[in-house]
Amino acid sequence: MWKKLLIIAGVIGAAAAVARKAKNASDERALWHEATTAPDYR
């Protein structure tokens, strides 16, 4: 029983780490895009 709970907790922890890394990469791309595009003064 405990072994299954530890495995499930590990899988959930790994999924959370991957999601956090993907969000950070997305935020970094958005910031880089904003910093490198010309401003639109229309």
mmCIF entry with sequence, helices, sheets and N, C-alpha, C, O atoms, coordinates in Angstrom:
data_MODEL
# 
_entry.id   MODEL 
# 
_entity.id                         1 
_entity.type                       polymer 
_entity.pdbx_number_of_molecules   1 
# 
_entity_poly.entity_id                      1 
_entity_poly.type                           'polypeptide(L)' 
_entity_poly.nstd_linkage                   no 
_entity_poly.nstd_monomer                   no 
_entity_poly.pdbx_seq_one_letter_code       MWKKLLIIAGVIGAAAAVARKAKNASDERALWHEATTAPDYR 
_entity_poly.pdbx_seq_one_letter_code_can   MWKKLLIIAGVIGAAAAVARKAKNASDERALWHEATTAPDYR 
_entity_poly.pdbx_strand_id                 A 
# 
loop_
_entity_poly_seq.entity_id 
_entity_poly_seq.num 
_entity_poly_seq.mon_id 
_entity_poly_seq.hetero 
1 1  MET n 
1 2  TRP n 
1 3  LYS n 
1 4  LYS n 
1 5  LEU n 
1 6  LEU n 
1 7  ILE n 
1 8  ILE n 
1 9  ALA n 
1 10 GLY n 
1 11 VAL n 
1 12 ILE n 
1 13 GLY n 
1 14 ALA n 
1 15 ALA n 
1 16 ALA n 
1 17 ALA n 
1 18 VAL n 
1 19 ALA n 
1 20 ARG n 
1 21 LYS n 
1 22 ALA n 
1 23 LYS n 
1 24 ASN n 
1 25 ALA n 
1 26 SER n 
1 27 ASP n 
1 28 GLU n 
1 29 ARG n 
1 30 ALA n 
1 31 LEU n 
1 32 TRP n 
1 33 HIS n 
1 34 GLU n 
1 35 ALA n 
1 36 THR n 
1 37 THR n 
1 38 ALA n 
1 39 PRO n 
1 40 ASP n 
1 41 TYR n 
1 42 ARG n 
# 
_struct_asym.id          A 
_struct_asym.entity_id   1 
# 
_struct_conf.conf_type_id            HELX_P 
_struct_conf.id                      HELX_P1 
_struct_conf.pdbx_PDB_helix_id       AA1 
_struct_conf.beg_label_comp_id       TRP 
_struct_conf.beg_label_asym_id       A 
_struct_conf.beg_label_seq_id        2 
_struct_conf.pdbx_beg_PDB_ins_code   ? 
_struct_conf.end_label_comp_id       THR 
_struct_conf.end_label_asym_id       A 
_struct_conf.end_label_seq_id        36 
_struct_conf.pdbx_end_PDB_ins_code   ? 
_struct_conf.beg_auth_comp_id        TRP 
_struct_conf.beg_auth_asym_id        A 
_struct_conf.beg_auth_seq_id         2 
_struct_conf.end_auth_comp_id        THR 
_struct_conf.end_auth_asym_id        A 
_struct_conf.end_auth_seq_id         36 
_struct_conf.pdbx_PDB_helix_class    1 
_struct_conf.details                 ? 
_struct_conf.pdbx_PDB_helix_length   35 
# 
_struct_conf_type.id          HELX_P 
_struct_conf_type.criteria    ? 
_struct_conf_type.reference   ? 
# 
loop_
_atom_site.group_PDB 
_atom_site.id 
_atom_site.type_symbol 
_atom_site.label_atom_id 
_atom_site.label_alt_id 
_atom_site.label_comp_id 
_atom_site.label_asym_id 
_atom_site.label_entity_id 
_atom_site.label_seq_id 
_atom_site.pdbx_PDB_ins_code 
_atom_site.Cartn_x 
_atom_site.Cartn_y 
_atom_site.Cartn_z 
_atom_site.occupancy 
_atom_site.B_iso_or_equiv 
_atom_site.pdbx_formal_charge 
_atom_site.auth_seq_id 
_atom_site.auth_comp_id 
_atom_site.auth_asym_id 
_atom_site.auth_atom_id 
_atom_site.pdbx_PDB_model_num 
ATOM 1   N N  . MET A 1 1  ? 0.816  -1.197 0.000   1.00 0.00 ? 1  MET A N  1 
ATOM 2   C CA . MET A 1 1  ? 0.000  0.000  0.000   1.00 0.00 ? 1  MET A CA 1 
ATOM 3   C C  . MET A 1 1  ? 0.861  1.263  0.000   1.00 0.00 ? 1  MET A C  1 
ATOM 4   O O  . MET A 1 1  ? 0.646  2.157  -0.819  1.00 0.00 ? 1  MET A O  1 
ATOM 5   N N  . TRP A 1 2  ? 1.827  1.344  0.905   1.00 0.00 ? 2  TRP A N  1 
ATOM 6   C CA . TRP A 1 2  ? 2.684  2.531  0.991   1.00 0.00 ? 2  TRP A CA 1 
ATOM 7   C C  . TRP A 1 2  ? 3.526  2.688  -0.263  1.00 0.00 ? 2  TRP A C  1 
ATOM 8   O O  . TRP A 1 2  ? 3.810  3.802  -0.703  1.00 0.00 ? 2  TRP A O  1 
ATOM 9   N N  . LYS A 1 3  ? 3.917  1.559  -0.830  1.00 0.00 ? 3  LYS A N  1 
ATOM 10  C CA . LYS A 1 3  ? 4.740  1.616  -2.037  1.00 0.00 ? 3  LYS A CA 1 
ATOM 11  C C  . LYS A 1 3  ? 3.968  2.271  -3.181  1.00 0.00 ? 3  LYS A C  1 
ATOM 12  O O  . LYS A 1 3  ? 4.520  3.083  -3.923  1.00 0.00 ? 3  LYS A O  1 
ATOM 13  N N  . LYS A 1 4  ? 2.697  1.918  -3.319  1.00 0.00 ? 4  LYS A N  1 
ATOM 14  C CA . LYS A 1 4  ? 1.861  2.504  -4.366  1.00 0.00 ? 4  LYS A CA 1 
ATOM 15  C C  . LYS A 1 4  ? 1.691  4.005  -4.141  1.00 0.00 ? 4  LYS A C  1 
ATOM 16  O O  . LYS A 1 4  ? 1.756  4.788  -5.088  1.00 0.00 ? 4  LYS A O  1 
ATOM 17  N N  . LEU A 1 5  ? 1.473  4.405  -2.886  1.00 0.00 ? 5  LEU A N  1 
ATOM 18  C CA . LEU A 1 5  ? 1.303  5.831  -2.586  1.00 0.00 ? 5  LEU A CA 1 
ATOM 19  C C  . LEU A 1 5  ? 2.580  6.607  -2.887  1.00 0.00 ? 5  LEU A C  1 
ATOM 20  O O  . LEU A 1 5  ? 2.519  7.723  -3.403  1.00 0.00 ? 5  LEU A O  1 
ATOM 21  N N  . LEU A 1 6  ? 3.732  6.028  -2.569  1.00 0.00 ? 6  LEU A N  1 
ATOM 22  C CA . LEU A 1 6  ? 4.998  6.698  -2.864  1.00 0.00 ? 6  LEU A CA 1 
ATOM 23  C C  . LEU A 1 6  ? 5.224  6.825  -4.365  1.00 0.00 ? 6  LEU A C  1 
ATOM 24  O O  . LEU A 1 6  ? 5.727  7.844  -4.837  1.00 0.00 ? 6  LEU A O  1 
ATOM 25  N N  . ILE A 1 7  ? 4.856  5.799  -5.105  1.00 0.00 ? 7  ILE A N  1 
ATOM 26  C CA . ILE A 1 7  ? 5.001  5.851  -6.565  1.00 0.00 ? 7  ILE A CA 1 
ATOM 27  C C  . ILE A 1 7  ? 4.082  6.928  -7.150  1.00 0.00 ? 7  ILE A C  1 
ATOM 28  O O  . ILE A 1 7  ? 4.492  7.701  -8.015  1.00 0.00 ? 7  ILE A O  1 
ATOM 29  N N  . ILE A 1 8  ? 2.850  6.968  -6.674  1.00 0.00 ? 8  ILE A N  1 
ATOM 30  C CA . ILE A 1 8  ? 1.896  7.979  -7.158  1.00 0.00 ? 8  ILE A CA 1 
ATOM 31  C C  . ILE A 1 8  ? 2.385  9.383  -6.810  1.00 0.00 ? 8  ILE A C  1 
ATOM 32  O O  . ILE A 1 8  ? 2.318  10.291 -7.640  1.00 0.00 ? 8  ILE A O  1 
ATOM 33  N N  . ALA A 1 9  ? 2.877  9.561  -5.582  1.00 0.00 ? 9  ALA A N  1 
ATOM 34  C CA . ALA A 1 9  ? 3.400  10.868 -5.174  1.00 0.00 ? 9  ALA A CA 1 
ATOM 35  C C  . ALA A 1 9  ? 4.602  11.254 -6.033  1.00 0.00 ? 9  ALA A C  1 
ATOM 36  O O  . ALA A 1 9  ? 4.751  12.421 -6.396  1.00 0.00 ? 9  ALA A O  1 
ATOM 37  N N  . GLY A 1 10 ? 5.442  10.310 -6.353  1.00 0.00 ? 10 GLY A N  1 
ATOM 38  C CA . GLY A 1 10 ? 6.596  10.586 -7.215  1.00 0.00 ? 10 GLY A CA 1 
ATOM 39  C C  . GLY A 1 10 ? 6.177  10.995 -8.617  1.00 0.00 ? 10 GLY A C  1 
ATOM 40  O O  . GLY A 1 10 ? 6.751  11.920 -9.193  1.00 0.00 ? 10 GLY A O  1 
ATOM 41  N N  . VAL A 1 11 ? 5.199  10.324 -9.160  1.00 0.00 ? 11 VAL A N  1 
ATOM 42  C CA . VAL A 1 11 ? 4.708  10.653 -10.501 1.00 0.00 ? 11 VAL A CA 1 
ATOM 43  C C  . VAL A 1 11 ? 4.085  12.049 -10.504 1.00 0.00 ? 11 VAL A C  1 
ATOM 44  O O  . VAL A 1 11 ? 4.315  12.834 -11.423 1.00 0.00 ? 11 VAL A O  1 
ATOM 45  N N  . ILE A 1 12 ? 3.300  12.351 -9.477  1.00 0.00 ? 12 ILE A N  1 
ATOM 46  C CA . ILE A 1 12 ? 2.678  13.677 -9.395  1.00 0.00 ? 12 ILE A CA 1 
ATOM 47  C C  . ILE A 1 12 ? 3.741  14.752 -9.234  1.00 0.00 ? 12 ILE A C  1 
ATOM 48  O O  . ILE A 1 12 ? 3.650  15.814 -9.849  1.00 0.00 ? 12 ILE A O  1 
ATOM 49  N N  . GLY A 1 13 ? 4.752  14.483 -8.407  1.00 0.00 ? 13 GLY A N  1 
ATOM 50  C CA . GLY A 1 13 ? 5.844  15.445 -8.229  1.00 0.00 ? 13 GLY A CA 1 
ATOM 51  C C  . GLY A 1 13 ? 6.614  15.680 -9.513  1.00 0.00 ? 13 GLY A C  1 
ATOM 52  O O  . GLY A 1 13 ? 6.965  16.816 -9.831  1.00 0.00 ? 13 GLY A O  1 
ATOM 53  N N  . ALA A 1 14 ? 6.879  14.616 -10.253 1.00 0.00 ? 14 ALA A N  1 
ATOM 54  C CA . ALA A 1 14 ? 7.595  14.755 -11.526 1.00 0.00 ? 14 ALA A CA 1 
ATOM 55  C C  . ALA A 1 14 ? 6.763  15.538 -12.532 1.00 0.00 ? 14 ALA A C  1 
ATOM 56  O O  . ALA A 1 14 ? 7.299  16.369 -13.265 1.00 0.00 ? 14 ALA A O  1 
ATOM 57  N N  . ALA A 1 15 ? 5.461  15.282 -12.577 1.00 0.00 ? 15 ALA A N  1 
ATOM 58  C CA . ALA A 1 15 ? 4.585  16.008 -13.498 1.00 0.00 ? 15 ALA A CA 1 
ATOM 59  C C  . ALA A 1 15 ? 4.539  17.490 -13.140 1.00 0.00 ? 15 ALA A C  1 
ATOM 60  O O  . ALA A 1 15 ? 4.534  18.346 -14.025 1.00 0.00 ? 15 ALA A O  1 
ATOM 61  N N  . ALA A 1 16 ? 4.506  17.789 -11.848 1.00 0.00 ? 16 ALA A N  1 
ATOM 62  C CA . ALA A 1 16 ? 4.495  19.189 -11.420 1.00 0.00 ? 16 ALA A CA 1 
ATOM 63  C C  . ALA A 1 16 ? 5.802  19.878 -11.800 1.00 0.00 ? 16 ALA A C  1 
ATOM 64  O O  . ALA A 1 16 ? 5.791  21.037 -12.215 1.00 0.00 ? 16 ALA A O  1 
ATOM 65  N N  . ALA A 1 17 ? 6.923  19.182 -11.664 1.00 0.00 ? 17 ALA A N  1 
ATOM 66  C CA . ALA A 1 17 ? 8.215  19.765 -12.024 1.00 0.00 ? 17 ALA A CA 1 
ATOM 67  C C  . ALA A 1 17 ? 8.292  20.034 -13.525 1.00 0.00 ? 17 ALA A C  1 
ATOM 68  O O  . ALA A 1 17 ? 8.802  21.073 -13.942 1.00 0.00 ? 17 ALA A O  1 
ATOM 69  N N  . VAL A 1 18 ? 7.797  19.117 -14.328 1.00 0.00 ? 18 VAL A N  1 
ATOM 70  C CA . VAL A 1 18 ? 7.800  19.300 -15.785 1.00 0.00 ? 18 VAL A CA 1 
ATOM 71  C C  . VAL A 1 18 ? 6.893  20.468 -16.166 1.00 0.00 ? 18 VAL A C  1 
ATOM 72  O O  . VAL A 1 18 ? 7.255  21.277 -17.021 1.00 0.00 ? 18 VAL A O  1 
ATOM 73  N N  . ALA A 1 19 ? 5.721  20.562 -15.543 1.00 0.00 ? 19 ALA A N  1 
ATOM 74  C CA . ALA A 1 19 ? 4.794  21.658 -15.848 1.00 0.00 ? 19 ALA A CA 1 
ATOM 75  C C  . ALA A 1 19 ? 5.415  22.996 -15.462 1.00 0.00 ? 19 ALA A C  1 
ATOM 76  O O  . ALA A 1 19 ? 5.280  23.977 -16.194 1.00 0.00 ? 19 ALA A O  1 
ATOM 77  N N  . ARG A 1 20 ? 6.093  23.044 -14.318 1.00 0.00 ? 20 ARG A N  1 
ATOM 78  C CA . ARG A 1 20 ? 6.725  24.290 -13.866 1.00 0.00 ? 20 ARG A CA 1 
ATOM 79  C C  . ARG A 1 20 ? 7.840  24.700 -14.834 1.00 0.00 ? 20 ARG A C  1 
ATOM 80  O O  . ARG A 1 20 ? 7.992  25.878 -15.156 1.00 0.00 ? 20 ARG A O  1 
ATOM 81  N N  . LYS A 1 21 ? 8.615  23.714 -15.292 1.00 0.00 ? 21 LYS A N  1 
ATOM 82  C CA . LYS A 1 21 ? 9.703  24.014 -16.226 1.00 0.00 ? 21 LYS A CA 1 
ATOM 83  C C  . LYS A 1 21 ? 9.148  24.506 -17.562 1.00 0.00 ? 21 LYS A C  1 
ATOM 84  O O  . LYS A 1 21 ? 9.704  25.429 -18.158 1.00 0.00 ? 21 LYS A O  1 
ATOM 85  N N  . ALA A 1 22 ? 8.067  23.906 -18.035 1.00 0.00 ? 22 ALA A N  1 
ATOM 86  C CA . ALA A 1 22 ? 7.455  24.329 -19.294 1.00 0.00 ? 22 ALA A CA 1 
ATOM 87  C C  . ALA A 1 22 ? 6.898  25.740 -19.171 1.00 0.00 ? 22 ALA A C  1 
ATOM 88  O O  . ALA A 1 22 ? 7.030  26.536 -20.101 1.00 0.00 ? 22 ALA A O  1 
ATOM 89  N N  . LYS A 1 23 ? 6.276  26.066 -18.038 1.00 0.00 ? 23 LYS A N  1 
ATOM 90  C CA . LYS A 1 23 ? 5.735  27.409 -17.840 1.00 0.00 ? 23 LYS A CA 1 
ATOM 91  C C  . LYS A 1 23 ? 6.858  28.435 -17.786 1.00 0.00 ? 23 LYS A C  1 
ATOM 92  O O  . LYS A 1 23 ? 6.739  29.517 -18.361 1.00 0.00 ? 23 LYS A O  1 
ATOM 93  N N  . ASN A 1 24 ? 7.937  28.107 -17.107 1.00 0.00 ? 24 ASN A N  1 
ATOM 94  C CA . ASN A 1 24 ? 9.073  29.030 -17.034 1.00 0.00 ? 24 ASN A CA 1 
ATOM 95  C C  . ASN A 1 24 ? 9.668  29.273 -18.418 1.00 0.00 ? 24 ASN A C  1 
ATOM 96  O O  . ASN A 1 24 ? 10.032 30.402 -18.747 1.00 0.00 ? 24 ASN A O  1 
ATOM 97  N N  . ALA A 1 25 ? 9.769  28.219 -19.230 1.00 0.00 ? 25 ALA A N  1 
ATOM 98  C CA . ALA A 1 25 ? 10.296 28.376 -20.579 1.00 0.00 ? 25 ALA A CA 1 
ATOM 99  C C  . ALA A 1 25 ? 9.367  29.239 -21.423 1.00 0.00 ? 25 ALA A C  1 
ATOM 100 O O  . ALA A 1 25 ? 9.831  30.070 -22.205 1.00 0.00 ? 25 ALA A O  1 
ATOM 101 N N  . SER A 1 26 ? 8.076  29.051 -21.272 1.00 0.00 ? 26 SER A N  1 
ATOM 102 C CA . SER A 1 26 ? 7.100  29.851 -22.014 1.00 0.00 ? 26 SER A CA 1 
ATOM 103 C C  . SER A 1 26 ? 7.185  31.318 -21.600 1.00 0.00 ? 26 SER A C  1 
ATOM 104 O O  . SER A 1 26 ? 7.159  32.211 -22.448 1.00 0.00 ? 26 SER A O  1 
ATOM 105 N N  . ASP A 1 27 ? 7.286  31.561 -20.290 1.00 0.00 ? 27 ASP A N  1 
ATOM 106 C CA . ASP A 1 27 ? 7.405  32.939 -19.804 1.00 0.00 ? 27 ASP A CA 1 
ATOM 107 C C  . ASP A 1 27 ? 8.683  33.591 -20.328 1.00 0.00 ? 27 ASP A C  1 
ATOM 108 O O  . ASP A 1 27 ? 8.679  34.765 -20.697 1.00 0.00 ? 27 ASP A O  1 
ATOM 109 N N  . GLU A 1 28 ? 9.763  32.837 -20.360 1.00 0.00 ? 28 GLU A N  1 
ATOM 110 C CA . GLU A 1 28 ? 11.036 33.370 -20.857 1.00 0.00 ? 28 GLU A CA 1 
ATOM 111 C C  . GLU A 1 28 ? 10.933 33.721 -22.340 1.00 0.00 ? 28 GLU A C  1 
ATOM 112 O O  . GLU A 1 28 ? 11.426 34.764 -22.768 1.00 0.00 ? 28 GLU A O  1 
ATOM 113 N N  . ARG A 1 29 ? 10.291 32.847 -23.126 1.00 0.00 ? 29 ARG A N  1 
ATOM 114 C CA . ARG A 1 29 ? 10.101 33.129 -24.558 1.00 0.00 ? 29 ARG A CA 1 
ATOM 115 C C  . ARG A 1 29 ? 9.259  34.382 -24.758 1.00 0.00 ? 29 ARG A C  1 
ATOM 116 O O  . ARG A 1 29 ? 9.572  35.212 -25.612 1.00 0.00 ? 29 ARG A O  1 
ATOM 117 N N  . ALA A 1 30 ? 8.201  34.523 -23.982 1.00 0.00 ? 30 ALA A N  1 
ATOM 118 C CA . ALA A 1 30 ? 7.326  35.699 -24.102 1.00 0.00 ? 30 ALA A CA 1 
ATOM 119 C C  . ALA A 1 30 ? 8.092  36.972 -23.745 1.00 0.00 ? 30 ALA A C  1 
ATOM 120 O O  . ALA A 1 30 ? 7.957  37.989 -24.425 1.00 0.00 ? 30 ALA A O  1 
ATOM 121 N N  . LEU A 1 31 ? 8.887  36.919 -22.690 1.00 0.00 ? 31 LEU A N  1 
ATOM 122 C CA . LEU A 1 31 ? 9.667  38.078 -22.295 1.00 0.00 ? 31 LEU A CA 1 
ATOM 123 C C  . LEU A 1 31 ? 10.704 38.427 -23.363 1.00 0.00 ? 31 LEU A C  1 
ATOM 124 O O  . LEU A 1 31 ? 10.898 39.599 -23.685 1.00 0.00 ? 31 LEU A O  1 
ATOM 125 N N  . TRP A 1 32 ? 11.361 37.419 -23.904 1.00 0.00 ? 32 TRP A N  1 
ATOM 126 C CA . TRP A 1 32 ? 12.352 37.654 -24.957 1.00 0.00 ? 32 TRP A CA 1 
ATOM 127 C C  . TRP A 1 32 ? 11.686 38.250 -26.189 1.00 0.00 ? 32 TRP A C  1 
ATOM 128 O O  . TRP A 1 32 ? 12.228 39.166 -26.807 1.00 0.00 ? 32 TRP A O  1 
ATOM 129 N N  . HIS A 1 33 ? 10.522 37.739 -26.546 1.00 0.00 ? 33 HIS A N  1 
ATOM 130 C CA . HIS A 1 33 ? 9.790  38.266 -27.706 1.00 0.00 ? 33 HIS A CA 1 
ATOM 131 C C  . HIS A 1 33 ? 9.425  39.731 -27.479 1.00 0.00 ? 33 HIS A C  1 
ATOM 132 O O  . HIS A 1 33 ? 9.574  40.559 -28.377 1.00 0.00 ? 33 HIS A O  1 
ATOM 133 N N  . GLU A 1 34 ? 8.953  40.041 -26.298 1.00 0.00 ? 34 GLU A N  1 
ATOM 134 C CA . GLU A 1 34 ? 8.573  41.417 -25.987 1.00 0.00 ? 34 GLU A CA 1 
ATOM 135 C C  . GLU A 1 34 ? 9.784  42.350 -26.019 1.00 0.00 ? 34 GLU A C  1 
ATOM 136 O O  . GLU A 1 34 ? 9.681  43.497 -26.454 1.00 0.00 ? 34 GLU A O  1 
ATOM 137 N N  . ALA A 1 35 ? 10.915 41.857 -25.561 1.00 0.00 ? 35 ALA A N  1 
ATOM 138 C CA . ALA A 1 35 ? 12.116 42.684 -25.484 1.00 0.00 ? 35 ALA A CA 1 
ATOM 139 C C  . ALA A 1 35 ? 12.758 42.908 -26.852 1.00 0.00 ? 35 ALA A C  1 
ATOM 140 O O  . ALA A 1 35 ? 13.458 43.903 -27.047 1.00 0.00 ? 35 ALA A O  1 
ATOM 141 N N  . THR A 1 36 ? 12.532 42.007 -27.790 1.00 0.00 ? 36 THR A N  1 
ATOM 142 C CA . THR A 1 36 ? 13.221 42.093 -29.076 1.00 0.00 ? 36 THR A CA 1 
ATOM 143 C C  . THR A 1 36 ? 12.355 42.568 -30.226 1.00 0.00 ? 36 THR A C  1 
ATOM 144 O O  . THR A 1 36 ? 12.856 42.755 -31.335 1.00 0.00 ? 36 THR A O  1 
ATOM 145 N N  . THR A 1 37 ? 11.050 42.771 -29.985 1.00 0.00 ? 37 THR A N  1 
ATOM 146 C CA . THR A 1 37 ? 10.199 43.264 -31.074 1.00 0.00 ? 37 THR A CA 1 
ATOM 147 C C  . THR A 1 37 ? 10.122 44.788 -31.005 1.00 0.00 ? 37 THR A C  1 
ATOM 148 O O  . THR A 1 37 ? 10.209 45.386 -29.933 1.00 0.00 ? 37 THR A O  1 
ATOM 149 N N  . ALA A 1 38 ? 9.963  45.380 -32.147 1.00 0.00 ? 38 ALA A N  1 
ATOM 150 C CA . ALA A 1 38 ? 9.874  46.845 -32.203 1.00 0.00 ? 38 ALA A CA 1 
ATOM 151 C C  . ALA A 1 38 ? 8.547  47.295 -31.604 1.00 0.00 ? 38 ALA A C  1 
ATOM 152 O O  . ALA A 1 38 ? 7.523  46.642 -31.803 1.00 0.00 ? 38 ALA A O  1 
ATOM 153 N N  . PRO A 1 39 ? 8.559  48.384 -30.888 1.00 0.00 ? 39 PRO A N  1 
ATOM 154 C CA . PRO A 1 39 ? 7.299  48.882 -30.322 1.00 0.00 ? 39 PRO A CA 1 
ATOM 155 C C  . PRO A 1 39 ? 6.363  49.370 -31.426 1.00 0.00 ? 39 PRO A C  1 
ATOM 156 O O  . PRO A 1 39 ? 6.807  49.864 -32.463 1.00 0.00 ? 39 PRO A O  1 
ATOM 157 N N  . ASP A 1 40 ? 5.098  49.227 -31.193 1.00 0.00 ? 40 ASP A N  1 
ATOM 158 C CA . ASP A 1 40 ? 4.077  49.617 -32.165 1.00 0.00 ? 40 ASP A CA 1 
ATOM 159 C C  . ASP A 1 40 ? 3.438  50.917 -31.694 1.00 0.00 ? 40 ASP A C  1 
ATOM 160 O O  . ASP A 1 40 ? 2.599  50.909 -30.793 1.00 0.00 ? 40 ASP A O  1 
ATOM 161 N N  . TYR A 1 41 ? 3.831  52.037 -32.303 1.00 0.00 ? 41 TYR A N  1 
ATOM 162 C CA . TYR A 1 41 ? 3.356  53.354 -31.890 1.00 0.00 ? 41 TYR A CA 1 
ATOM 163 C C  . TYR A 1 41 ? 2.260  53.890 -32.807 1.00 0.00 ? 41 TYR A C  1 
ATOM 164 O O  . TYR A 1 41 ? 2.290  55.059 -33.193 1.00 0.00 ? 41 TYR A O  1 
ATOM 165 N N  . ARG A 1 42 ? 1.305  53.052 -33.153 1.00 0.00 ? 42 ARG A N  1 
ATOM 166 C CA . ARG A 1 42 ? 0.220  53.496 -34.022 1.00 0.00 ? 42 ARG A CA 1 
ATOM 167 C C  . ARG A 1 42 ? -0.783 54.306 -33.276 1.00 0.00 ? 42 ARG A C  1 
ATOM 168 O O  . ARG A 1 42 ? -1.766 54.761 -33.860 1.00 0.00 ? 42 ARG A O  1 
# 
